[in-house]
Amino acid sequence: MLESYLTLKAEYEIVPMQLQDCAEVAALHGERFTRVWGDSEFESLLTQNTTFGFVGRQTNAILKKALPGFVLARNVAGEAEILTIAVSTRLARSGLGWRLMQAAMREARNRGGETMFLEVDGVNQPALGLYRKLGFETVGERKAYYVGENGAKSTALVMRRVLR
Ligand SMILES: CC(C)(COP(=O)(O)OP(=O)(O)OC[C@H]1O[C@@H](n2cnc3c(N)ncnc32)[C@H](O)[C@@H]1OP(=O)(O)O)[C@@H](O)C(=O)NCCC(=O)NCCS
């Protein structure tokens, strides 16, 4: 019994983000980013009809676990944008970021999105790897845009992908 529990492979479902998810979303965001967004920031974004999000939830957890991952995006007049995405460090590189991005791209397309944009720190290798694998290309940069915890400045890359 214990052995099968310990070897259980996590299974996830990707479901639309609801207002009641915002506290967990803000908590995970706070773990993964230095600039913390409060629950109310997520709530106010999610109540705008141009904004949408998805959360990844484990479907076979025996005990309730912290939220595995989320993505928040927006679509306005054919232009979609990833506002933020995060996956728990304990689940890094298990394919959840990919699935969340696929869900956001599909929903943006359903809402009439033609292209999707996002902004990423040029030193963020996991995110850059994910976006490049999804077909995003760098279309602009803002030098010395981000300031790391040690004061080091890094370039923000603007990336784009055609959705059609
Ligand atoms: C970026 C992030 C969402 C990726 O989520 P993830 O679930 O670990 O990513 P996935 O497992 O779906 O990986 C998909 C692909 O992304 C790339 N990738 C993921 N982690 C990587 C890493 N550490 N180094 C290089 N490429 C990486 C790979 O191409 C990977 O495909 P592969 O495993 O078949 O090689 C996650 O690292 C994260 O939450 N980071 C902190 C928050 C953040 O930086 N958000 C983005 C801000 S723009």
The ligand as a MOL file (V3000), in Angstrom:
LIG
                    3D

  0  0  0     0  0            999 V3000
M  V30 BEGIN CTAB
M  V30 COUNTS 48 50 0 0 0
M  V30 BEGIN ATOM
M  V30 1 C 8.8750 28.3310 -16.9230 0
M  V30 2 C 8.0680 27.2410 -16.2280 0
M  V30 3 C 6.5930 27.6350 -16.1980 0
M  V30 4 C 8.2370 25.9120 -16.9930 0
M  V30 5 O 7.3490 24.9540 -16.4450 0
M  V30 6 P 7.6520 23.3800 -16.4540 0
M  V30 7 O 6.3940 22.6990 -16.0910 0
M  V30 8 O 8.8330 23.0790 -15.6150 0
M  V30 9 O 8.0090 23.1260 -17.9930 0
M  V30 10 P 7.7440 21.7790 -18.8190 0
M  V30 11 O 8.0590 20.5990 -17.9620 0
M  V30 12 O 6.3850 21.8320 -19.4030 0
M  V30 13 O 8.8500 21.8960 -19.9510 0
M  V30 14 C 8.5210 22.0590 -21.3280 0
M  V30 15 C 9.7890 22.4380 -22.0640 0
M  V30 16 O 10.3260 23.6720 -21.5630 0
M  V30 17 C 11.7610 23.6250 -21.5960 0
M  V30 18 N 12.3000 23.6470 -20.2390 0
M  V30 19 C 11.6380 23.4420 -19.0770 0
M  V30 20 N 12.4910 23.5700 -18.0270 0
M  V30 21 C 13.7070 23.8310 -18.5610 0
M  V30 22 C 14.9790 24.0760 -17.9880 0
M  V30 23 N 15.1840 24.0330 -16.6480 0
M  V30 24 N 16.0140 24.3470 -18.8250 0
M  V30 25 C 15.8420 24.4130 -20.1500 0
M  V30 26 N 14.6370 24.1710 -20.7690 0
M  V30 27 C 13.5950 23.9040 -19.9570 0
M  V30 28 C 12.1130 22.3120 -22.2660 0
M  V30 29 O 12.1540 22.5420 -23.6660 0
M  V30 30 C 10.9250 21.4500 -21.8870 0
M  V30 31 O 10.7390 20.3560 -22.7480 0
M  V30 32 P 11.5340 18.9810 -22.4530 0
M  V30 33 O 11.4200 18.6940 -20.9890 0
M  V30 34 O 10.8240 17.9760 -23.3190 0
M  V30 35 O 12.9470 19.2400 -22.8720 0
M  V30 36 C 8.5780 27.0160 -14.7690 0
M  V30 37 O 9.9760 26.7980 -14.8100 0
M  V30 38 C 8.3110 28.1570 -13.8080 0
M  V30 39 O 7.2320 28.2230 -13.2190 0
M  V30 40 N 9.2940 29.0520 -13.6190 0
M  V30 41 C 9.1610 30.1540 -12.6450 0
M  V30 42 C 8.1790 31.1880 -13.1040 0
M  V30 43 C 8.5790 31.7560 -14.4620 0
M  V30 44 O 9.7430 32.0120 -14.7340 0
M  V30 45 N 7.5480 31.9590 -15.3160 0
M  V30 46 C 7.7550 32.5020 -16.6510 0
M  V30 47 C 7.8850 33.9780 -16.6060 0
M  V30 48 S 8.0320 34.6890 -18.2480 0
M  V30 END ATOM
M  V30 BEGIN BOND
M  V30 1 1 1 2
M  V30 2 1 2 3
M  V30 3 1 2 4
M  V30 4 1 2 36
M  V30 5 1 4 5
M  V30 6 1 5 6
M  V30 7 2 6 7
M  V30 8 1 6 8
M  V30 9 1 6 9
M  V30 10 1 9 10
M  V30 11 2 10 11
M  V30 12 1 10 12
M  V30 13 1 10 13
M  V30 14 1 13 14
M  V30 15 1 14 15
M  V30 16 1 15 16
M  V30 17 1 15 30
M  V30 18 1 16 17
M  V30 19 1 17 18
M  V30 20 1 17 28
M  V30 21 1 18 19
M  V30 22 1 18 27
M  V30 23 2 19 20
M  V30 24 1 20 21
M  V30 25 1 21 22
M  V30 26 2 21 27
M  V30 27 1 22 23
M  V30 28 2 22 24
M  V30 29 1 24 25
M  V30 30 2 25 26
M  V30 31 1 26 27
M  V30 32 1 28 29
M  V30 33 1 28 30
M  V30 34 1 30 31
M  V30 35 1 31 32
M  V30 36 2 32 33
M  V30 37 1 32 34
M  V30 38 1 32 35
M  V30 39 1 36 37
M  V30 40 1 36 38
M  V30 41 2 38 39
M  V30 42 1 38 40
M  V30 43 1 40 41
M  V30 44 1 41 42
M  V30 45 1 42 43
M  V30 46 2 43 44
M  V30 47 1 43 45
M  V30 48 1 45 46
M  V30 49 1 46 47
M  V30 50 1 47 48
M  V30 END BOND
M  V30 END CTAB
M  END
